[in-house]
Amino acid sequence: MTKYDASLSTLIAIVGPTAVGKTDVGILVAKALGGEIVSADSMLIYRYMDIGTAKPTVEEMQDIPHYMIDIIDPDQNYSVALYQEQAEKYIKEINSKGKYPILVGGTGLYVRSVIDHYNFSGTEINWEYRRKLNEIARIKGNLFLHNCLKEIDPETAEKLHPNDRKRVIRAMEVFKQTGRPISSYHDRDKIERPKYNLKIFGLIMERNTLYQRIEQRVDKMIERGLLEEVKWLLDHGYKTQLNSMKGLGYKEIAAYWSGELKLEESIELLKRNTRRFAKRQLTWFRRDPRIQWYNLNNYQGIHEVAQEIIKSLQE
């Protein structure tokens, strides 16, 4: 944590890969400290998408207020700039009540947009340019587009997987509209005053353990009705071309309903894609030296990890 500044608001963040236990730990910390949770998950913003996003139920929230969940329909446009604006508003409100805002999630860009000086002014969505880049990727492939980004912003290209077309296009869009690479906005944090008295915790576990949890989570999603959830969304006109429907769990199961994949194939594909996603999340977060890491394999359970985090906050 940066040196404490009494004029700054407090912010606690809990980050890490999917399925590691961020939601449960965040709730335990919030209960102990009298905190409220601001989600930093780019899929939890969508209504009607509950099972595939592992969205916490009302019971699981344990009366802890949660923000930035169920705020838009799956066919509505959204941006990280809008997320930043709304999340910061809630953080300010929580601090004004004398409570701890706790940012919980694994969407790296959402987290960074809040904790750092990301300036999205002048970078409104350019739909025509996005369509052009998507068409280029369709014809020449995602790797071609990724190489184009590498020429103008090698730092961001290094962080993004070539198949993460959405963020590759966003980075190219920012450069086109501002003349500056999106990574240049990150450098502002090296010279500007911190936004918060920030304490950021990362949860990790051994790879094999995490992968087992991912497979178990997917199996549980199927048991809870993921197939039916995706079918309901498709039947209600939410097309597979939507960003929301390209999320993990939705694109794979939609492929089953369209007949492109057998059920067993779609489930195995979902497990594989989730493992790869978790690996990319870890790569993103491990670049941030401010994160205090906790390996869950070294603890008896999430309650013990939560206690360690609480102890660290009280020191």
SULQUICOR-V29552 format. One record per residue. PHI is phi in whole degrees, 0 to 359 (NA if undefined). PSI is psi as a letter, one per 20 degrees, with the letter a starting at -180 (none if undefined). NEAR is the number of other C-alpha atoms within 8 Angstrom. Layout:
phi=PHI psi=PSI near=NEAR
phi=PHI psi=PSI near=NEAR
//
This chain:
phi=NA psi=q near=8
phi=294 psi=r near=6
phi=306 psi=p near=5
phi=297 psi=p near=6
phi=235 psi=o near=6
phi=298 psi=i near=5
phi=274 psi=i near=4
phi=261 psi=q near=8
phi=284 psi=q near=10
phi=267 psi=q near=10
phi=215 psi=p near=13
phi=253 psi=p near=12
phi=231 psi=p near=11
phi=234 psi=o near=14
phi=232 psi=r near=13
phi=147 psi=r near=14
phi=287 psi=r near=13
phi=299 psi=q near=11
phi=74 psi=j near=9
phi=279 psi=h near=11
phi=115 psi=k near=9
phi=301 psi=g near=13
phi=300 psi=g near=9
phi=296 psi=g near=8
phi=294 psi=g near=12
phi=299 psi=g near=13
phi=294 psi=g near=12
phi=297 psi=g near=10
phi=294 psi=g near=13
phi=297 psi=g near=14
phi=297 psi=g near=9
phi=288 psi=h near=8
phi=260 psi=i near=9
phi=75 psi=l near=8
phi=256 psi=r near=13
phi=230 psi=q near=13
phi=255 psi=p near=15
phi=248 psi=o near=14
phi=289 psi=p near=12
phi=237 psi=l near=12
phi=234 psi=p near=11
phi=288 psi=i near=7
phi=260 psi=h near=9
phi=289 psi=i near=14
phi=290 psi=i near=11
phi=271 psi=p near=13
phi=288 psi=q near=12
phi=71 psi=i near=8
phi=247 psi=n near=12
phi=252 psi=g near=9
phi=287 psi=g near=11
phi=293 psi=h near=11
phi=264 psi=i near=10
phi=56 psi=k near=7
phi=294 psi=p near=9
phi=295 psi=p near=8
phi=282 psi=r near=6
phi=302 psi=g near=7
phi=296 psi=g near=7
phi=293 psi=h near=6
phi=291 psi=i near=11
phi=52 psi=l near=7
phi=67 psi=j near=6
phi=275 psi=p near=11
phi=301 psi=p near=7
phi=239 psi=p near=10
phi=239 psi=q near=9
phi=68 psi=k near=12
phi=235 psi=p near=10
phi=57 psi=l near=10
phi=253 psi=i near=8
phi=219 psi=r near=8
phi=279 psi=q near=9
phi=299 psi=h near=12
phi=259 psi=j near=7
phi=269 psi=q near=6
phi=284 psi=q near=4
phi=210 psi=q near=6
phi=216 psi=r near=6
phi=293 psi=h near=9
phi=296 psi=g near=8
phi=292 psi=h near=8
phi=301 psi=g near=10
phi=304 psi=g near=11
phi=300 psi=g near=8
phi=288 psi=g near=9
phi=296 psi=g near=12
phi=294 psi=h near=9
phi=296 psi=g near=8
phi=293 psi=h near=10
phi=298 psi=g near=11
phi=296 psi=g near=9
phi=295 psi=g near=8
phi=296 psi=g near=12
phi=298 psi=h near=12
phi=294 psi=h near=7
phi=274 psi=j near=6
phi=78 psi=k near=6
phi=251 psi=r near=11
phi=270 psi=p near=14
phi=280 psi=p near=14
phi=238 psi=o near=14
phi=275 psi=o near=13
phi=232 psi=p near=15
phi=165 psi=r near=13
phi=240 psi=j near=12
phi=274 psi=o near=10
phi=305 psi=g near=9
phi=292 psi=h near=7
phi=298 psi=g near=13
phi=298 psi=g near=12
phi=296 psi=h near=9
phi=297 psi=h near=12
phi=270 psi=g near=11
phi=279 psi=i near=9
phi=239 psi=r near=10
phi=273 psi=m near=12
phi=275 psi=p near=10
phi=248 psi=o near=5
phi=260 psi=j near=7
phi=296 psi=q near=5
phi=78 psi=j near=6
phi=236 psi=l near=9
phi=295 psi=r near=6
phi=293 psi=p near=5
phi=250 psi=n near=7
phi=295 psi=h near=6
phi=297 psi=g near=6
phi=294 psi=h near=8
phi=296 psi=g near=10
phi=298 psi=h near=8
phi=297 psi=g near=8
phi=292 psi=h near=10
phi=297 psi=h near=9
phi=292 psi=h near=8
phi=298 psi=g near=10
phi=295 psi=h near=12
phi=296 psi=h near=8
phi=277 psi=g near=6
phi=255 psi=i near=9
phi=101 psi=q near=9
phi=296 psi=h near=11
phi=296 psi=h near=10
phi=299 psi=g near=9
phi=296 psi=g near=14
phi=298 psi=h near=12
phi=293 psi=h near=9
phi=296 psi=g near=8
phi=296 psi=h near=14
phi=301 psi=h near=12
phi=289 psi=h near=7
phi=258 psi=h near=8
phi=210 psi=m near=11
phi=300 psi=h near=9
phi=295 psi=g near=8
phi=291 psi=h near=12
phi=301 psi=h near=13
phi=295 psi=h near=8
phi=277 psi=h near=8
phi=255 psi=p near=9
phi=289 psi=q near=8
phi=306 psi=h near=10
phi=277 psi=i near=6
phi=277 psi=m near=8
phi=301 psi=h near=9
phi=302 psi=g near=6
phi=281 psi=h near=8
phi=298 psi=g near=14
phi=295 psi=g near=11
phi=299 psi=g near=8
phi=295 psi=h near=12
phi=291 psi=h near=10
phi=295 psi=g near=13
phi=299 psi=g near=13
phi=296 psi=g near=12
phi=297 psi=h near=8
phi=273 psi=h near=8
phi=243 psi=i near=9
phi=78 psi=j near=7
phi=235 psi=q near=8
phi=292 psi=q near=13
phi=299 psi=h near=11
phi=294 psi=h near=9
phi=293 psi=h near=8
phi=291 psi=h near=10
phi=292 psi=h near=10
phi=295 psi=i near=8
phi=300 psi=h near=10
phi=289 psi=i near=10
phi=282 psi=i near=5
phi=240 psi=i near=6
phi=267 psi=q near=7
phi=297 psi=p near=5
phi=302 psi=q near=8
phi=280 psi=h near=9
phi=218 psi=r near=9
phi=281 psi=n near=14
phi=259 psi=p near=11
phi=231 psi=o near=11
phi=238 psi=p near=12
phi=245 psi=p near=13
phi=244 psi=p near=11
phi=254 psi=p near=15
phi=222 psi=r near=11
phi=205 psi=r near=10
phi=304 psi=q near=8
phi=304 psi=g near=6
phi=298 psi=h near=6
phi=294 psi=g near=8
phi=297 psi=g near=11
phi=295 psi=h near=9
phi=296 psi=g near=8
phi=296 psi=h near=10
phi=297 psi=g near=13
phi=296 psi=g near=9
phi=294 psi=h near=8
phi=296 psi=g near=9
phi=298 psi=g near=11
phi=301 psi=h near=8
phi=292 psi=h near=8
phi=298 psi=g near=12
phi=297 psi=g near=9
phi=297 psi=h near=7
phi=282 psi=i near=7
phi=114 psi=k near=9
phi=299 psi=h near=13
phi=302 psi=g near=8
phi=293 psi=h near=7
phi=297 psi=g near=10
phi=295 psi=g near=11
phi=298 psi=g near=10
phi=299 psi=g near=8
phi=296 psi=g near=10
phi=296 psi=g near=11
phi=294 psi=h near=7
phi=265 psi=j near=6
phi=88 psi=j near=6
phi=274 psi=o near=11
phi=285 psi=q near=7
phi=292 psi=i near=10
phi=283 psi=i near=6
phi=292 psi=q near=10
phi=302 psi=h near=7
phi=299 psi=g near=9
phi=280 psi=i near=12
phi=268 psi=j near=10
phi=290 psi=q near=9
phi=305 psi=p near=11
phi=96 psi=h near=10
phi=267 psi=g near=11
phi=293 psi=h near=11
phi=290 psi=g near=12
phi=286 psi=h near=14
phi=297 psi=h near=12
phi=294 psi=h near=11
phi=292 psi=g near=12
phi=295 psi=h near=8
phi=277 psi=i near=7
phi=89 psi=j near=7
phi=289 psi=h near=7
phi=229 psi=q near=9
phi=284 psi=r near=8
phi=302 psi=g near=8
phi=299 psi=h near=6
phi=292 psi=g near=8
phi=293 psi=h near=13
phi=292 psi=g near=11
phi=295 psi=h near=8
phi=295 psi=g near=9
phi=297 psi=g near=12
phi=296 psi=g near=11
phi=296 psi=g near=8
phi=296 psi=h near=9
phi=290 psi=h near=11
phi=299 psi=g near=10
phi=294 psi=h near=8
phi=297 psi=g near=10
phi=299 psi=h near=10
phi=296 psi=g near=9
phi=293 psi=h near=9
phi=299 psi=g near=14
phi=298 psi=g near=10
phi=301 psi=g near=9
phi=296 psi=g near=10
phi=288 psi=h near=11
phi=293 psi=i near=8
phi=281 psi=i near=6
phi=263 psi=o near=7
phi=290 psi=i near=5
phi=282 psi=i near=7
phi=284 psi=p near=11
phi=264 psi=o near=7
phi=268 psi=q near=8
phi=232 psi=o near=9
phi=271 psi=o near=10
phi=296 psi=i near=12
phi=292 psi=i near=7
phi=268 psi=j near=5
phi=233 psi=r near=9
phi=286 psi=h near=8
phi=174 psi=a near=7
phi=293 psi=h near=11
phi=296 psi=h near=9
phi=291 psi=h near=9
phi=296 psi=g near=12
phi=300 psi=h near=12
phi=296 psi=h near=9
phi=294 psi=h near=8
phi=295 psi=g near=10
phi=299 psi=g near=11
phi=300 psi=g near=8
phi=297 psi=h near=7
phi=290 psi=h near=7
phi=270 psi=i near=5
phi=286 psi=none near=4
//
